[in-house]
């Protein structure tokens, strides 16, 4: 699989931590040039310090349309064309229905839905023939999960966008797919508002529901994403590859 990415150029949004960082590292090790974005000054600085010569780290807010326009302008001016993108940046707030405010809801959909939609719009003219877009959805939109109504709704909307764009962009030779992570061990779990004991109980509960009896890793998602970006997936479009250790098939 690695040789298929040699000298390719990819964009990975949210590429400075977690799943995005793992995907950047995997593609870069495979010989690709990678543009990785993030918005936290701390993670951006750490990523820049560790990045190999074939990775460019850029500050870009995934939910800000001006930032999206600036990102596409930079790609056009610096690279001309790219071969694919992992539209990965997103947030995952889990909260009961009664606690949500309009501003929180709008922020979630700006980052998880509106931003990815308009980034895809900007990237289509920049994709080489046979280019590929991979969106990061989630298994959560396929199952009922308490406190996940807004988050699951945002990922369900993204899944619908993938289906429609795969048809619309097929005539341009562009494939559009999604990777849907299940429980993945990333810094995201530290942002759920739980104390250490609650996080440990939550992790134990989740692992017991997964047939493979473990959390996934960032590299598990990176490899699935790299496959969807590659020519090895050249006859696959409109699909969502669930990477969850079998959890979705074990719900009940």
N, C-alpha and C positions, 0 to 999 in steps of 0.2 A: 504493500500500500504506500510505503514511504516514497518510492520513486515517482509515484503519480503526482506528487506535490513539488517536485524539484523545479525551481525557478518560477513557480506560480506566485501570484500576489493576492493576498487576502486581507480583508478587514475583519476585525473582531471587536465588537463593541462590548463595553464592560470587561475589558481584557486585562485588567490589572490585578484582579483577585479571583479566587474561587474557580468556577468552571471556565470562565473566560481566560484566566491566566494559564490554566492547564492546557487549554486549546491552543493558545498562542505558543506555548513551549513545545507542544507536540508538532504543530505545523512548522515552526522554525527549525526544529530538529530534523524535520523531513525535507528541508532545503527550500522552503517557501520564504518569501518576503512577507512580513506581517505588519499591518498597521493596527495598533491596539489603542483603544480609547478608555478613559476613565474620568471620574470627576472629583475624587477625593485627593487633595494635595498630598496627603501622606502616602497613599498607595501609588499615586503617580510618581512621586519621587523615588520610592523604593523600586518600582518597576523600571524606571529609567536607569537606576544604578545597576540593576541586574540584567538588563536587556542585552542580548547579543547584537552584533552589527546588522543582522538582517531583520531586526524588529524596531519599528518606530513607535514611540509612546506619545500619545496626544491627549490633551485635556479636551473633553467634549461632553456636554450634558445631553443624555439620550432623550430627554423630554422637552428640549428647547429647540424650536424650529430654526432659529437664527444660528444656533450652534451646528445643527444638522446641515444647513446650507453652507456654512463655513467649512465643515468637514468635507463635504462633497467637492467644494471648490479646491481645497487643498489636494485631494486625491487626484483631481483632474490635472492640476498644475504640476504635481510632483511625479505622478505615476502614469498619467494618461488613461490607461485602462487597468482594471483588476479582473481577477478570475472568479472571485466569489466573496461572499461575506457571511459571517456568523453573527446574526443580529441577536445578541445575547443579553445586553444590558436590561436590567429590570429590577423591581423591588417586590418584596413579598410580605406585606403587612397582613397578619392574621389578627382579627379582632371581632368581637360580637357585633351584631347588627346595630344595637342601640348606641354603640360608642362612636360610630362613624360620623364624620362631618363632611360637608360638601367639598371643602378644600382638600381634605385627605383623599376623598374619592377622585376628585379631579387630578390630583398629583399622581395617583396610581395609574389612571388611564392615560394621562399624558406620557408617562414613562413607558408603560407596558404595551400600549396600543397605538396612540397617535404618533409617537416618536418613531417606532418601527415602521409604521405604514408610510410616513413621509420620507424616512430614510430609504426605504425600498424604491420609492418614486425617484429619488435623486440618484440612486445607484444604478438603476436600469440602463441609462445611457452610457454608463462607465464600464459596463460588463463586457468582457470579451465574448465572442461567439462560444456557445456551450457553457456560459457562466452559470453559477449556482448560488442561490440564496437559501440559507438555513436559519430558521427562526427558533428561538428557545421558548417552548411552550411549557407544559407541565402535565404530569399525570393527574393533578388535582382537579382539572376541569372535567375529567371523566368520571369522577366519583363524588359522592356527597361527603363533605368534611366540615364539621362545625367550625365556625369563625373564618371560613375561607370563601364566603360568598362573593365578596368583591374581588379578591385575588383570582379565584377560579373563573369569575366572569371575565376578567381581563385576559386570561389565558385562553378561555373559550373563544373570545372574539379574535384573538390572534390566530387560533387554529382555523377559524372560518376564513380569515384573510389569506392564509396559506392555500386553502383549497381553491379559492377564487383566482388568486394570482397565478397559480400553477396552470390554469386554463388560459387566462389572459396573456401570459407571457410565453406560452409554449410556441407561438408563432415566431417569436424572437429567438428561439432556441435556448431560453433560460429556464432552468429547473428551479422549482420552489418547494422546499420540504421543511419539516420541523423535527427537532429532537425534543422529546418530552422526558425530562429527568424525574425520577422518583426521589427517594430519600438519599441525598448526596451529602457527604461530609464536607461542608464548606463553612466559611466564616458567617454565612447567612444565619445559621442556627444560633449564633451568639447574639443575634439582633431580634429575637422573638420576644424579648421582655421577660424571660424566665430566669430564676436564680439557678445556681449550679445543681441543686438537688432536683429541681423541676426538669432541667435539661437532661439530667442523667436518667430520670424516670421516663421522659419522653423518648429518648434515644433507645432505651431498653424496650419500650412498647413497640416502637417502629420496627426495630430489628427483628422482634418476634413475629411480626406480621409478614415480613419479607421471606419468601421461600428460600432464598440464598443465605438468609440469616446474617446479613451485614448491611451497612450503609454502602452506597456506591462511592466512588472517588471521582475527582475532577477528570482524571485520565480516562475513566470509563466513558464519560460524556465526550471528551476530546476525541477519542477514537471513533465513536459513532458519528460525530460531526464531520470528522475528516473523511469518513467513508461517503457521507452524503455530498460533500463538496467535490469528491473525486469523480473521475471518469468511470470508476467501478460502479457508480450509481447512475450511470448515464441514461438508463431507461426507467428511472424512478423519479416521479414528480407528484406533488400533491399529497404526499404521505407524511405521517407522523410516526417516527421511530421512538417507541417507548423504551426507556432504559431505566428499569425500576426493580431489577432483581426478581421479577415475577409477582410483585405486590398486587398490581391491578387485576391479575387473574386469580388472586387469592382473597379478594374482598368478599366479606360475608361472615 
